[in-house]
Amino acid sequence: MQMPPNPFMRALASKQKQLGIWTSLNSPFAAEVTAPAGFDWALVDMEHSINDYFSVLGQLQAFAASSTTAIVRPEWNDPVAVKRLLDMGVPGLLFPMIQTVEEAEKAVAATRYPPHGIRGFSGGTRANKFGRVTDYLDKVEGETAVLLQIETRSAIEQAEAIASVDGVDGIFFGPADIAADIGKLGQPLDAAVWDLIRPVAAKLRDMGMPVGTLVNDPDFAAQLLNEGFTFVACGTDTTLLARASDALLANVKGQLK
């Protein structure tokens, strides 16, 4: 049995626009509702949700039956957590709060077997179909997306050096935390935030590095993709449910006499 190609990795390499959704409902059933929609990628979040390994596993199984590539954000840049997620067979990882070149190197090392990294070896995992994928060791590094999240002004200033670390496949800007870092807490779409992000994103694109982000605004998401961003999440499942619930109730109440 051969390891299948990762469509998200192929899309990044060919600079194809990838439209994503953030999933924080921690439920395989909710993932099954989302998966047939046809997003290119979905972010299964462990940093700002109550996801655990079992709920992540169920969501990976739900998305595996669709054309959507599930990327997982671990709680932290922790090689133990990364090891477990890789053994689970995640197609990609988004590492939160990368501040320095050293932290970027640590993230990449956690995804590589020795001598190029520190990933521990297990021969029978979900990732290699329990030992059935004969070329897993040869191909896994090239088929697993390593995405680094930049979330502060300091990290933005070092973005080009961080992106130059061998093994990094994409840089993801976190506008909410960048906003907080520059005194704009709760204002991720503020012009000052994007005045910081946009010039650096352009430099990274000139280097050939794909750039991505999350914005809960469909028009702005489309604008960023048209500007040259490669992978953009345009909504969060929890926010979508909250907004739809509020709108439904307001709609009906507004028609009552």
Secondary structure, DSSP 8 states (H G I E B T S, - for coil): ------HHHHHHHTT--EEEEEE-S--HHHHHHHGGG--SEEEEESSSS---HHHHHHHHHHHHTSS-EEEEE-SSS-HHHHHHHHHHT-SEEEE----SHHHHHHHHHHTS-TTSS-----SS-GGGTTTT-TTHHHHGGGGSEEEEEE-SHHHHHTHHHHHTSTT--EEEE-HHHHHHHTT-TT-TT-HHHHHHHHHHHHHHHHTT--EEEE-S-HHHHHHHHHHT-SEEEEEEHHHHHHHHHHHHHHHHHHT--
